[in-house]
Amino acid sequence: QRAKKSPPPRHFDMARRFFAKIARAYQREGWWTAVAHVQRSLRTCALELRMPADFLSTSVALLSSRLSDPHAAASALQDLLGMVRLAALPTHASFLPLSSPAVVEVQPNQALFRCEAEWPVPTLAVGSATTLSLRLHSTLAVDLTPSALRLVASDPALSRTIGRASEAIAPPARNPAPTGIVTAAPPAAPPAMAQTIPMGAGILAGGATAAAQAGGGLTIPAGGTLALEMPYAPVACGVTVSRQLEIVLGEPPCALVLTLPVLAAGPGGTGPPALRVTPPPPALTVRIECPTLALQHEIAPVRIWIDPGLDTVAAASLSFSAAYTGGGVTGGG
């Protein structure tokens, strides 16, 4: 209100600073009605002050169902898509399309997205394979069809891009595109309603596939969950961590990138789950030498040779048993 009553730019700048100070506090307390008013006021200030970065961040915030109804969220989304050349710019647009990629950091308490990850096992040996399960929960008031989803991990073998994207955001050449599975669950749907479909398609809330939308891009349903299965085969020891998920709108350089942290699955998840990669187990070679013929009740010597194939000696245990079967000796270990 103060900004509207004071046309000079310095008053809009003062209002912007004031609203920016209280926005985080209101958001942290969950006062969504107040947060909605603050974000709309910040968006007005960004328009008046010609600040495209602030306009993008406030427009993204207003996509939340906690702050906007579907109609208002669709209007904000239209402005965003116009700035990345995925839709026609509205006639009232105050900014031209982006000339370089813009990044907006999404916090878990913004009621926009929450990305959870889970490994099936806490430890994996080099040479083995596993699957990282990602669940992208949406609190948006509208469906969102990104141009690509990009996972950034500590191991380049796990980092990859899913969906349409240019070479600028493609995965490393040594890591071919995975043949993972994408599942989109309608909001509040029972497990039986969730569908598994090929990579590159999505399921809308109504159940129709979105493969034809945006050239086959993925669709994140409003209020729903998009599930991603990432195959992974580590080639070196260490600790693998999924650092963040990036939602890309548009093609670089005209692109908007929404970054959000990857959290451990469950309500108490505050950080990304880690997978510890250990050396592969040794390839043991066992050779048994024993007489080909032994009399009943005769003590016959048996030699067991074990080669661990290592330069160092590792502590281990071995059990071996033999039993008379009437025609020979059966051993096991």
VENVEN-V234061 format. One record per residue. N is the residue number from 0. RES is the residue in one small letter. SS is DSSP state (helix for helix, strand for strand, loop for the rest). PHI is phi in whole degrees, 0 to 359 (999 if undefined). OMEGA is omega in radians with two decimals (* if undefined). Layout:
n = [N,N]
res = [RES,RES]
ss = [SS,SS]
phi = [PHI,PHI]
omega = [OMEGA,OMEGA]
This chain:
n = [0,1,2,3,4,5,6,7,8,9,10,11,12,13,14,15,16,17,18,19,20,21,22,23,24,25,26,27,28,29,30,31,32,33,34,35,36,37,38,39,40,41,42,43,44,45,46,47,48,49,50,51,52,53,54,55,56,57,58,59,60,61,62,63,64,65,66,67,68,69,70,71,72,73,74,75,76,77,78,79,80,81,82,83,84,85,86,87,88,89,90,91,92,93,94,95,96,97,98,99,100,101,102,103,104,105,106,107,108,109,110,111,112,113,114,115,116,117,118,119,120,121,122,123,124,125,126,127,128,129,130,131,132,133,134,135,136,137,138,139,140,141,142,143,144,145,146,147,148,149,150,151,152,153,154,155,156,157,158,159,160,161,162,163,164,165,166,167,168,169,170,171,172,173,174,175,176,177,178,179,180,181,182,183,184,185,186,187,188,189,190,191,192,193,194,195,196,197,198,199,200,201,202,203,204,205,206,207,208,209,210,211,212,213,214,215,216,217,218,219,220,221,222,223,224,225,226,227,228,229,230,231,232,233,234,235,236,237,238,239,240,241,242,243,244,245,246,247,248,249,250,251,252,253,254,255,256,257,258,259,260,261,262,263,264,265,266,267,268,269,270,271,272,273,274,275,276,277,278,279,280,281,282,283,284,285,286,287,288,289,290,291,292,293,294,295,296,297,298,299,300,301,302,303,304,305,306,307,308,309,310,311,312,313,314,315,316,317,318,319,320,321,322,323,324,325,326,327,328,329,330,331,332]
res = [q,r,a,k,k,s,p,p,p,r,h,f,d,m,a,r,r,f,f,a,k,i,a,r,a,y,q,r,e,g,w,w,t,a,v,a,h,v,q,r,s,l,r,t,c,a,l,e,l,r,m,p,a,d,f,l,s,t,s,v,a,l,l,s,s,r,l,s,d,p,h,a,a,a,s,a,l,q,d,l,l,g,m,v,r,l,a,a,l,p,t,h,a,s,f,l,p,l,s,s,p,a,v,v,e,v,q,p,n,q,a,l,f,r,c,e,a,e,w,p,v,p,t,l,a,v,g,s,a,t,t,l,s,l,r,l,h,s,t,l,a,v,d,l,t,p,s,a,l,r,l,v,a,s,d,p,a,l,s,r,t,i,g,r,a,s,e,a,i,a,p,p,a,r,n,p,a,p,t,g,i,v,t,a,a,p,p,a,a,p,p,a,m,a,q,t,i,p,m,g,a,g,i,l,a,g,g,a,t,a,a,a,q,a,g,g,g,l,t,i,p,a,g,g,t,l,a,l,e,m,p,y,a,p,v,a,c,g,v,t,v,s,r,q,l,e,i,v,l,g,e,p,p,c,a,l,v,l,t,l,p,v,l,a,a,g,p,g,g,t,g,p,p,a,l,r,v,t,p,p,p,p,a,l,t,v,r,i,e,c,p,t,l,a,l,q,h,e,i,a,p,v,r,i,w,i,d,p,g,l,d,t,v,a,a,a,s,l,s,f,s,a,a,y,t,g,g,g,v,t,g,g,g]
ss = [loop,helix,helix,helix,helix,loop,loop,loop,helix,helix,helix,helix,helix,helix,helix,helix,helix,helix,helix,helix,helix,helix,helix,helix,helix,helix,helix,helix,helix,loop,loop,helix,helix,helix,helix,helix,helix,helix,helix,helix,helix,helix,helix,helix,helix,helix,helix,helix,helix,loop,loop,helix,helix,helix,helix,helix,helix,helix,helix,helix,helix,loop,loop,strand,loop,loop,loop,loop,loop,helix,helix,helix,helix,helix,helix,helix,helix,helix,helix,helix,helix,helix,helix,loop,loop,loop,loop,loop,loop,loop,loop,loop,loop,loop,loop,loop,loop,loop,loop,loop,loop,strand,strand,strand,strand,strand,loop,helix,helix,helix,loop,loop,strand,strand,strand,strand,strand,strand,strand,loop,loop,loop,strand,strand,strand,loop,loop,loop,loop,strand,strand,strand,strand,strand,strand,strand,strand,strand,loop,strand,loop,loop,loop,strand,loop,loop,loop,strand,strand,strand,strand,strand,strand,loop,loop,loop,loop,loop,loop,strand,strand,strand,loop,loop,loop,loop,helix,helix,helix,loop,loop,loop,loop,loop,loop,loop,loop,loop,loop,loop,strand,strand,strand,strand,strand,loop,loop,loop,loop,loop,helix,helix,helix,loop,strand,strand,strand,loop,loop,loop,loop,loop,strand,loop,loop,loop,loop,loop,strand,loop,loop,loop,helix,helix,helix,loop,loop,loop,loop,strand,loop,loop,loop,loop,strand,strand,strand,strand,strand,strand,strand,strand,loop,loop,loop,loop,loop,strand,strand,strand,strand,strand,strand,strand,strand,strand,strand,strand,strand,strand,strand,loop,loop,strand,strand,strand,strand,strand,strand,strand,strand,strand,strand,strand,loop,loop,loop,loop,loop,loop,loop,loop,loop,strand,strand,strand,strand,strand,loop,loop,loop,loop,loop,loop,strand,strand,strand,strand,strand,strand,loop,loop,loop,loop,loop,loop,loop,loop,loop,loop,loop,strand,strand,strand,strand,strand,strand,loop,loop,loop,loop,loop,loop,loop,loop,loop,loop,loop,loop,loop,strand,strand,strand,strand,loop,loop,loop,loop,strand,strand,strand,strand,loop]
phi = [999,297,293,293,279,235,298,304,304,296,287,295,293,296,296,299,296,295,293,296,291,269,299,295,295,297,293,296,279,78,272,293,297,292,298,299,296,295,294,295,293,296,294,297,297,296,294,291,269,57,244,298,297,293,296,295,295,287,294,296,299,284,283,294,290,283,249,222,278,304,293,293,294,296,294,294,294,298,297,295,295,294,284,247,62,262,203,290,294,300,297,270,300,256,233,277,302,296,256,210,301,247,242,237,277,257,267,301,273,275,59,244,221,217,254,244,230,209,264,289,224,280,226,217,272,302,98,267,230,211,224,269,261,248,234,258,271,253,243,286,272,224,292,231,247,286,287,197,242,235,262,250,232,291,255,303,293,263,294,195,240,240,105,290,196,274,297,294,236,280,291,303,298,283,245,297,301,285,254,282,240,243,231,243,259,298,300,56,271,291,305,294,273,291,237,252,225,297,302,99,231,217,243,281,302,278,100,276,288,250,297,278,282,49,69,91,287,284,239,263,289,299,70,248,226,253,255,235,247,251,292,212,228,292,243,214,286,147,239,261,230,274,278,201,246,244,257,256,247,92,247,305,276,268,215,245,245,262,253,218,289,262,247,293,296,110,295,265,291,241,212,288,288,251,247,271,258,252,297,293,294,294,272,285,242,245,232,246,243,208,297,282,217,217,281,297,68,275,275,248,287,229,250,242,253,237,246,284,71,238,277,247,265,251,290,204,230,220,240,214,223,223,220,281,248,95,221,178,245,253,243,208,203]
omega = [3.13,3.14,-3.12,-3.11,-3.06,-3.08,-3.07,-3.09,-3.09,3.12,3.06,3.12,3.10,3.12,3.13,3.13,-3.14,-3.11,3.13,3.14,-3.05,-3.07,-3.10,3.14,3.12,-3.13,3.13,-3.14,-3.12,3.10,-2.94,3.11,3.11,3.12,3.13,3.12,-3.12,-3.12,3.08,3.11,3.09,3.11,3.08,3.11,3.13,3.10,-3.09,-3.10,3.13,-3.13,-3.06,-3.13,3.11,3.12,3.12,-3.08,3.13,3.10,3.08,-3.14,-3.09,3.03,-3.10,3.08,3.08,-3.05,-3.02,2.96,-3.09,-3.12,-3.14,3.12,3.11,3.11,3.11,3.12,3.12,3.09,3.14,-3.13,3.09,-3.12,3.08,3.06,3.03,3.10,3.11,3.09,3.08,-3.13,-3.13,-3.06,-3.13,-3.11,3.05,3.07,-3.09,3.07,3.09,-3.11,3.08,-3.09,3.07,3.11,-3.14,3.12,-3.12,-3.10,3.11,-3.13,3.07,3.14,2.93,-3.11,3.14,-3.12,-3.13,3.03,3.12,3.14,3.13,-3.07,-3.13,3.12,3.07,-3.10,3.08,-3.12,3.10,-3.12,3.04,3.12,3.10,3.07,3.14,-3.13,-3.10,2.99,3.13,3.08,-3.12,3.01,3.10,3.12,-3.13,3.05,-3.14,2.96,-3.09,3.09,3.11,-3.09,3.13,3.10,3.12,3.13,3.11,3.12,-3.11,3.12,3.13,3.10,-3.13,3.11,3.10,-3.12,-3.10,-3.13,3.12,3.10,3.12,-3.06,-3.10,-3.13,-3.09,-3.13,-3.07,3.05,-3.08,-3.10,3.09,3.12,3.07,-3.10,3.08,-3.14,3.07,-3.10,3.04,-3.09,-3.10,-3.11,3.11,-3.10,3.07,-3.04,-3.12,3.08,3.11,3.09,-3.13,3.10,3.08,-3.11,-3.14,3.09,-3.12,3.13,-3.13,-3.09,-3.10,-3.09,3.05,3.08,3.10,3.14,3.09,3.09,3.05,-3.05,3.11,3.14,-3.10,-3.08,3.03,-3.10,-3.14,3.08,-3.06,3.06,-3.06,3.09,-3.09,-3.14,-3.14,3.13,3.13,3.10,-3.12,-3.12,3.02,-2.99,-3.11,3.05,-3.13,3.08,-3.02,3.03,-3.14,-3.14,3.11,0.11,-3.13,-3.04,3.03,-3.09,3.07,-3.12,3.10,-3.11,3.05,-3.07,3.07,-3.12,3.13,-3.10,-3.11,-3.10,-3.12,-3.14,-3.11,3.06,-3.12,3.06,3.12,-3.12,-3.07,3.08,3.12,3.10,-3.13,3.09,-3.09,3.02,-3.11,3.10,-3.10,3.08,3.13,3.12,3.11,-3.12,3.10,3.12,3.10,-3.12,3.11,3.07,-3.11,3.12,3.10,3.10,3.12,3.13,-3.14,3.11,-3.12,-3.14,-3.12,3.08,-3.13,3.13,3.14,3.09,-3.11,3.08,-3.12,3.05,-3.11,3.12,3.10,-3.12,3.09,-3.08,3.10,3.11,-3.13,-3.13,3.10,-3.14,3.09,3.14,*]
